[in-house]
Amino acid sequence: MLGLPASTEVKRPLPKAQLFKRFDWTASQRERFDAEVSRLDFVNWISPRTVPAIAAGNDVNEIFVVEVSLKSRDFDVKTIQLLAKYIPQRIVYLLRYEDEAVLAVYHAKLFTATWNAIDAVILPLSGLNLDAVWENIVSSIGQFSIEEDKSLSEQIKVDEERAKLELQIAALERQMNAIKQPRRKRELFVELQNLKSLL
C-alpha cells in the first residue's frame, strides 16, 4: 500500500473513543470529528528499524501513516488539524473515502494532494535520513519545491508570503482597471510595480 516496503506495515486501529478520552476536546469538536470520520488506523511506521536504508534524522526519528476513513469526500480541514494538534508526531494522513484517497500532511499548516484512486496513491520515500524524507514528503504533498538555502518551515513562510503578494497584485490590477482617473491610475500602477518587484 502506498508503494511502501512491507516491513513498514503495522495496521493497528486507533479507536475514536480512546481519542475522546485522552484529549480534552469540546463537545462540538467531538461531534464534528465523529460526523466526518468513521475509522482511524495506523497503517505504516517508517523508521530506521523498518527501513534500514534510511537513517534517523536530527529532528525526525519516525514517521507514521494514519489511514482516516471519511464518511464523505467533502471534509473539514479543521478535523485533520485537530488530530495534528493533539498527536505530536510526524504523521502522513491517508484520507480515504470509498475507493478514492488523498494524502495530507501537517507541517505549520495542512497540505493536501489531489484525490486519486486508492491504488494510484503513492508515498515516495526519498532522502538519506528521516529529516530529508519528511521534507520531501511535505514538499511533494504540498506541491512546492524547497530552495537550497531554506529550511522547510522557511520555504512554507516564503510561499505563503508569495501567495499573499499575488492576491494583492490581482486586487490592485482589478482596481486599476475599474478606475478612470489618470492620476489615481498612475499611483496604483506604481504601487503595482513595487509589489511585482517583491516577487
C-alpha positions as CSV (number, residue, x, y, z in Angstrom):
1,M,0.0,0.0,0.0
2,L,1.3,3.5,-0.9
3,G,4.3,1.9,-2.5
4,L,6.0,1.5,0.9
5,P,8.0,-1.6,1.9
6,A,6.1,-4.4,3.6
7,S,8.3,-4.1,6.6
8,T,6.6,-0.7,7.5
9,E,3.1,-2.1,7.7
10,V,1.5,-2.2,11.1
11,K,-2.3,-1.9,10.7
12,R,-3.2,-1.0,14.2
13,P,-6.6,0.5,14.9
14,L,-6.9,3.8,16.8
15,P,-10.4,3.9,18.3
16,K,-12.2,7.2,18.3
17,A,-13.4,6.6,21.8
18,Q,-9.8,6.5,23.0
19,L,-9.1,9.8,21.4
20,F,-12.1,11.4,23.0
21,K,-11.0,10.1,26.5
22,R,-7.3,11.1,26.1
23,F,-7.7,14.6,24.6
24,D,-9.7,17.4,26.1
25,W,-11.9,18.2,23.1
26,T,-15.0,20.3,23.3
27,A,-18.4,18.7,22.6
28,S,-18.6,20.4,19.2
29,Q,-15.1,19.2,18.2
30,R,-16.1,15.6,19.2
31,E,-19.3,15.9,17.2
32,R,-17.6,17.3,14.1
33,F,-14.9,14.6,14.3
34,D,-17.5,11.8,14.8
35,A,-19.6,13.2,11.9
36,E,-16.7,13.2,9.4
37,V,-14.5,10.3,10.5
38,S,-15.7,6.7,10.6
39,R,-12.4,5.0,11.4
40,L,-8.7,5.6,12.2
41,D,-5.9,3.1,11.7
42,F,-2.1,3.3,12.0
43,V,-1.1,1.6,8.7
44,N,2.7,2.3,8.4
45,W,5.6,3.1,10.6
46,I,8.7,4.5,8.8
47,S,11.8,4.4,10.9
48,P,15.4,3.1,10.7
49,R,14.1,-0.2,12.2
50,T,11.5,-0.7,9.4
51,V,13.5,0.8,6.6
52,P,17.2,0.1,7.3
53,A,18.4,2.1,4.3
54,I,17.1,5.4,5.9
55,A,19.0,6.7,9.0
56,A,17.3,8.7,11.8
57,G,17.4,12.4,11.4
58,N,18.3,15.2,13.8
59,D,14.6,16.2,14.2
60,V,12.7,13.3,12.8
61,N,13.1,9.8,14.3
62,E,10.0,8.2,12.8
63,I,7.1,8.9,10.5
64,F,3.6,7.4,10.8
65,V,1.0,6.9,8.2
66,V,-2.6,7.1,9.6
67,E,-5.5,6.0,7.4
68,V,-8.5,8.1,8.1
69,S,-11.7,6.6,6.7
70,L,-14.1,9.5,5.9
71,K,-17.8,9.5,5.9
72,S,-17.9,11.9,2.9
73,R,-15.4,13.2,0.4
74,D,-16.0,16.8,1.5
75,F,-14.3,17.0,4.8
76,D,-13.5,20.0,7.0
77,V,-9.7,20.6,7.2
78,K,-10.2,21.5,10.9
79,T,-10.8,17.9,11.6
80,I,-7.3,16.9,10.4
81,Q,-5.8,20.0,12.0
82,L,-7.3,18.9,15.3
83,L,-5.7,15.5,15.0
84,A,-2.3,17.0,14.1
85,K,-2.5,19.4,17.1
86,Y,-3.2,16.7,19.6
87,I,-0.9,13.9,18.3
88,P,2.6,15.5,18.3
89,Q,4.2,13.1,15.8
90,R,5.3,13.3,12.2
91,I,2.2,11.9,10.5
92,V,1.1,11.5,6.9
93,Y,-2.7,11.2,6.7
94,L,-4.2,8.9,4.1
95,L,-7.7,10.3,3.8
96,R,-9.9,7.6,2.3
97,Y,-13.5,7.7,1.0
98,E,-14.7,4.6,-0.6
99,D,-12.2,3.7,-3.4
100,E,-10.6,7.2,-3.5
101,A,-7.9,8.6,-1.3
102,V,-5.8,11.7,-0.8
103,L,-2.6,12.3,1.1
104,A,-2.4,15.1,3.7
105,V,0.3,16.2,6.0
106,Y,0.5,18.9,8.7
107,H,3.7,21.0,9.0
108,A,3.0,24.6,10.1
109,K,-0.3,24.2,8.1
110,L,-2.2,21.5,6.4
111,F,-1.1,20.4,2.9
112,T,-3.2,18.0,0.8
113,A,-2.5,16.4,-2.6
114,T,-5.2,15.6,-5.1
115,W,-7.8,12.9,-4.9
116,N,-6.9,9.6,-6.8
117,A,-8.0,6.0,-6.9
118,I,-6.7,4.3,-3.8
119,D,-4.3,2.1,-5.8
120,A,-2.8,5.1,-7.6
121,V,-1.8,6.9,-4.3
122,I,2.0,6.6,-3.8
123,L,4.1,8.0,-0.9
124,P,7.7,8.4,-2.1
125,L,10.5,7.9,0.3
126,S,13.5,9.8,-0.9
127,G,16.3,11.0,1.2
128,L,19.2,9.6,3.2
129,N,17.8,10.3,6.6
130,L,14.3,10.9,8.1
131,D,14.7,14.7,8.1
132,A,15.2,14.7,4.4
133,V,12.4,12.1,3.9
134,W,10.0,14.3,5.9
135,E,10.9,17.4,3.9
136,N,10.4,15.6,0.6
137,I,7.1,14.2,1.7
138,V,5.8,17.6,2.8
139,S,7.0,19.3,-0.4
140,S,5.6,16.6,-2.7
141,I,2.2,16.6,-1.0
142,G,2.2,20.4,-0.8
143,Q,3.4,20.6,-4.4
144,F,6.2,23.0,-3.9
145,S,10.0,22.8,-4.0
146,I,12.4,23.8,-1.3
147,E,15.1,26.2,-2.3
148,E,18.7,25.2,-1.4
149,D,19.3,27.9,1.2
150,K,16.0,27.5,3.1
151,S,14.6,25.1,5.6
152,L,11.1,23.5,5.2
153,S,9.5,26.0,7.6
154,E,11.2,29.0,5.9
155,Q,10.1,27.8,2.5
156,I,6.5,27.4,3.7
157,K,6.6,31.0,5.0
158,V,8.1,32.3,1.8
159,D,5.4,30.5,-0.3
160,E,2.6,32.0,2.0
161,E,4.1,35.5,1.6
162,R,4.3,35.0,-2.2
163,A,0.7,33.9,-2.4
164,K,-0.4,36.9,-0.4
165,L,1.6,39.2,-2.7
166,E,-0.1,37.6,-5.7
167,L,-3.5,38.2,-4.2
168,Q,-2.6,41.8,-3.6
169,I,-1.4,42.2,-7.1
170,A,-4.5,40.7,-8.6
171,A,-6.7,43.0,-6.4
172,L,-4.7,46.1,-7.5
173,E,-5.0,45.1,-11.1
174,R,-8.7,44.8,-10.8
175,Q,-8.9,48.1,-9.0
176,M,-6.7,49.8,-11.6
177,N,-8.9,48.5,-14.4
178,A,-12.0,49.9,-12.7
179,I,-10.6,53.4,-12.0
180,K,-11.0,56.1,-14.7
181,Q,-8.9,58.9,-13.1
182,P,-5.4,59.0,-14.7
183,R,-3.6,60.3,-11.6
184,R,-5.1,57.6,-9.3
185,K,-4.4,55.0,-12.0
186,R,-0.8,56.1,-12.2
187,E,-0.5,55.8,-8.3
188,L,-1.9,52.3,-8.5
189,F,0.5,51.4,-11.3
190,V,3.5,52.5,-9.3
191,E,2.2,50.5,-6.3
192,L,1.6,47.5,-8.5
193,Q,5.2,47.7,-9.9
194,N,6.6,47.8,-6.3
195,L,4.6,44.7,-5.4
196,K,5.7,42.9,-8.5
197,S,9.4,43.7,-7.7
198,L,9.0,41.9,-4.4
199,L,8.1,38.7,-6.1
